[in-house]
Amino acid sequence: MTVRTFVLAVVGMSPLFLGAPAPSAQELTERFIPVGQSPGLSGKATVIGKIQAINARDQTVTIAGPAGTWSAKVTERTKIWLDRSMSRKTNLTGTFSDLRQGLTVEVKPDGSQRGAQSGPAEWIKVQIPPSP
């Protein structure tokens, strides 16, 4: 392969590498971090509290926390994780149907919604209590 061919190949492939930014290490491992223990996020950029109300029709969840209530909109992009660390089990991917009134959750609002009383959620972690 000549130098010119190599340069053309690298330049031709550059859109593949310059597309979407690579996810951070925290984004890749967030699902494994227990509720309330995300470094730099928990309690600062997230809402932690108990599920107060669920609206299946509108796909919203109202969370009651120390600072008041927050309404999270679950979209097709919202990730839901089941935090089973209290039972010393691996966390699982969840769905809207796993959200139950009274469960403790941690919700990360979509980046554009910080400070609002409601908005779409980037992710929701549901703390699953240990089985008796």
TAFENBEL-V671455 format. One record per residue. PHI is phi as a letter, one per 40 degrees, with the letter a starting at -180 (none if undefined). PSI is psi in degrees with one decimal (NA if undefined). BURIAL is 1 if it has 16 or more other ideal C-beta (glycine too) atoms within 10 Angstrom, else 0. Layout:
# TAFENBEL-V671455
PHI|PSI|BURIAL / PHI|PSI|BURIAL
This chain:
# TAFENBEL-V671455
none|132.3|0 / c|166.3|0 / c|-40.2|0 / c|-42.9|0 / c|-41.3|0 / c|-45.8|0 / c|-43.5|0 / c|-37.9|0 / c|-43.9|0 / c|-45.4|0 / c|-39.8|0 / c|-30.9|0 / c|-9.8|0 / d|-34.9|0 / c|-28.1|0 / c|-35.9|0 / c|-22.3|0 / c|8.3|0 / c|-121.7|0 / c|145.1|0 / c|147.9|0 / c|140.4|0 / c|149.8|0 / c|166.9|0 / c|-37.9|0 / c|-39.1|0 / c|-37.0|0 / c|-27.9|0 / b|-1.7|0 / d|-39.1|1 / c|-20.1|1 / c|-7.0|0 / c|127.3|1 / c|157.9|0 / d|131.2|1 / g|4.9|0 / b|16.8|0 / c|114.7|1 / d|127.4|0 / g|-8.8|0 / b|-51.2|0 / d|123.3|1 / g|-12.9|0 / b|-53.5|0 / b|7.0|0 / b|165.2|1 / b|125.4|1 / b|130.8|1 / a|-165.5|1 / b|145.7|0 / c|120.7|1 / c|-38.8|0 / a|150.8|0 / b|131.8|1 / b|98.5|0 / c|-35.2|0 / c|-45.0|0 / c|-5.2|0 / f|48.6|1 / b|154.4|1 / b|130.1|1 / b|126.6|1 / b|130.2|1 / b|118.1|0 / b|-176.7|1 / c|-30.4|0 / c|7.7|0 / h|-159.0|0 / b|153.1|0 / b|135.7|1 / b|119.7|1 / b|129.8|1 / c|122.9|1 / c|119.9|1 / b|179.6|0 / c|-16.7|0 / c|-11.8|0 / c|128.7|1 / c|137.1|1 / b|126.7|1 / b|143.0|1 / c|110.6|1 / c|103.5|1 / b|22.8|1 / c|-27.0|1 / c|-24.5|0 / c|6.4|0 / f|40.2|0 / b|160.4|0 / c|141.2|0 / c|150.7|1 / b|161.4|0 / c|134.7|0 / b|-176.3|1 / b|173.5|0 / d|-35.3|0 / c|-14.5|0 / c|-11.1|0 / c|125.5|1 / b|142.5|0 / d|135.8|0 / g|-17.8|0 / c|146.2|1 / c|134.9|1 / b|159.2|1 / b|127.2|1 / b|131.6|1 / b|112.7|1 / c|151.0|1 / d|143.7|1 / d|-32.7|0 / c|-4.9|0 / b|6.7|1 / c|134.5|0 / g|-15.1|0 / c|161.3|0 / c|-10.5|0 / a|165.1|0 / i|177.9|1 / c|147.3|1 / b|136.8|1 / c|-45.9|1 / a|158.6|1 / b|126.6|1 / b|130.1|1 / b|120.3|1 / c|117.2|1 / c|116.5|1 / c|153.6|0 / c|147.9|0 / c|144.6|0 / c|NA|0
